């Protein structure tokens, strides 16, 4: 379980993006929805331990992300919307590091690069890659091992149709195996049937809906309403 306890965060002191948010993310696929600028990506970064809360705490399986980093992050995979990797390491070096952290053979990193069509660029440093190639490199790192907590910001963006299909299959497999998955996406349809919960952010508060409508048309309408910034009555 990923747990937020009274988390507040702001980029500017006078403008809180999140204000005393308490939230529990459980196994299954949760769609994180809402209009641009509402705080979706910020919430995901806090869950991934990329941003540190101004107040409160974020923990994974009871381990604080900033006090017990190794234990908290070992089974965590994160795909940011805008990958920010160390610029002087090669892609292969980055994936080798991920393999060691997850105690997996280095061959898994090589296979992940091959899947995303980056094997011919393995020797290049991150600064030599396009933004699309950087996203694929970060996604390749997510594929290593069997992470139990998967946080994805627009996972299908910039991917060709074949890779999109494979990514959806990978997400579905991990959903069925009991992983906790949170996806930010402006496109609901690819994740519609897999979603078991939804989250939205409004005016610094996070709202979680752990039971979605059973009927497809009602479920779709519910999720679309959240995506547009509305809250169910």
N, C-alpha and C positions, 0 to 999 in steps of 0.2 A: 504494500500500500504506500502511495505517496501522500503525505499529509502536510497541509499548510496550517499553521497555527498563528492566527492574528498577524498575518503578513501584510506589511505596508511597504510600498516602493514608489519612488518618484525619480524622474530625471532632473526635474527642477523642484526646489523645495516647496514652492507655492502651488505646484500642480501634482497631486497624487494620482498615479496611474492605478494603483491598488491601495485600498484603505481597509486595514484590519480584516483581511480575507482568511477565513477558515474553511478548509476544503479537504475532502478525502477522495483520492482516485483509486478505484478498485479494479480488479481484473476485468478484461473486456475492452471493447473499442469505444472510446468517448470522442465525440466530435466537439471541437472547440470552435464555436461559431460567433459571428457578430460582424458589424461593419468595420471598415478600415479605421485604425486609430483607437479602437475601444480598449485595447490592452491584451489581446489574445497572444501575440508573440512574446510580450513581456512575461505573461503568466507562464508560458512554456519555457522561457529562458530561466525563470526562477525555479521551476520544477527540475530543470536540467543542471542547476548549479552554475549557470553562466553568469547570472546576475545575483548579487547578494542582497537580501532584504534589508531595508532601513530599520525595520522592526519585525519581531516575530521570528519564526523558524520554518524551514522546509526539511522534512525528513523522509527517508526511504527505508521501509522496514524498521523504523525506530531509530535509524542512524542519521544524525544531523548532517546535511550536505556540506557544511562548512566546519564542523568539528570532528567528524569521523569520515573524512572524504573517501578513503580507500574502500571502506565497508559499504558506504552509501552509493558509490558510483560504479562499483565493479560490474553490476548487471544492468547498467543503464546505457541506452543508445539514443543519440540525439541528432536530428537533422535540422539545422537552422535554415531559415529562408535565405540568408546571406552568409555563406560559409566564411569563417574567419580563422584561417589556419596559419601555423607558423610558416613564414614565407620562404625560409631557406632550407627546409627539409624536403626531401623527395617524397613522392606519393608512396613509394615502396617503403621508405623508412617510417612514415606515419602508420601505415597498415601493419608493419612489423611490430611497432610499439603496441598497437591495439591488440594484436595477437598475444603478445607477452602479458599484457594486463589482464586479458581474459583467459590466459593459460590455454591457448589454442596453438596448434602447429602453424608455422609460418606459411605453409601451403594454402591455408584458408584465405589469407590475404591475397595471395596470387590469384586464386580462383575468383575471388570477389572482384578484383580488377578486370579479369577476363570477362566476367559477366557484364560489367558496365562498359566494356570496350575501351579500357584504359591501359591494357597491358603494354602497348607500344609507347606509352608515356610514363611508365613506372619510374624511370630515372630522372624525370623532370621535377624541378622544384615547384611548389605551389604558385609562386609568383609568375611562372611561365605558362600557367593554365588560364583558360577563359573561365568566366563565372559558371557556365554550364558544366565544364569539366570539373571544377571544384566541387560543385554540388554532387556530381556522380562519385567523386573520390570520397566525400564524406559519407554518402550512402553506402559505398562499398565497405566502409568501416562498420556501419550498422549491421551489415550482413555477417560479420565475423562472430562465431559462437552462437549462443542462444540467449540473447538478452531478455530479461523478464520485464523490463520497463523501457518502452519505446516511445519516443516523443518526436513527432514528425510535423514540420512546418511546410505546407504545400509540397508533399512528397512527389506528386506527379508532374510538377511544373518543369518544363524543359526536357522531359523524357520522351523518347519516341514511343509509338503505340505498343511495340513489342515489349519494351522494358516496363511500360505502365502496367501491362497485363501481368507480367512476372512480379512486379512490386505488389500488386493487389493480391496475388496468390500468396506471397510471402507474409503480408499483413494478415490475411485470413488464416494461414497456418499458425501464426503466433497467437492470434485471437483464440483459436480453438485449443491451443495448448495452455491457456490460462495466463498469458502475459497481460500486463496493464499497458494499453496503447492509447495515446492521445494524439489526435490528428487535427491540425488546423488546415482548413481547405475552403476556398470559395466555391468549389464544385462539390455538391453534396452527393450526386448520383452514384459515383464509383464506390462510395463507402456506405451508402444508404442501408443496404440489407445487413451489413456487418455491425452497424452501430447499436450498442445496447444502452448508451447514455449520452447526454449532451451537456455542455457547459457554455455559458456565455458571460461576458463581462459588460457591466453597465455602470457608469458613474463611480468607478472604483470598486464596485462590489462584484463578486463572482456568484453566479447562480448555477447550481448543478441539478440536473433532472435525471434521476437514476432509473426511472421507469418511463419508457416511451410508448406511444399508442401502438396497439397491436395491428390495426388495419394499415396497409401500405399508404393509402391516400391520406389518412389522418396523420400518420407518422411523417410523411413528406411535408405536409402543410405545417406541422409543428416545427420541424427543423428549418424550413424556409423562413418561418416567422422569427426564429432566433437569429438566423443569418442576417436578416434585415434590421435587426436591432429591437425587435419587439419581445415582450414577455407575455406568456399565456396568462389569461385571466384566471 
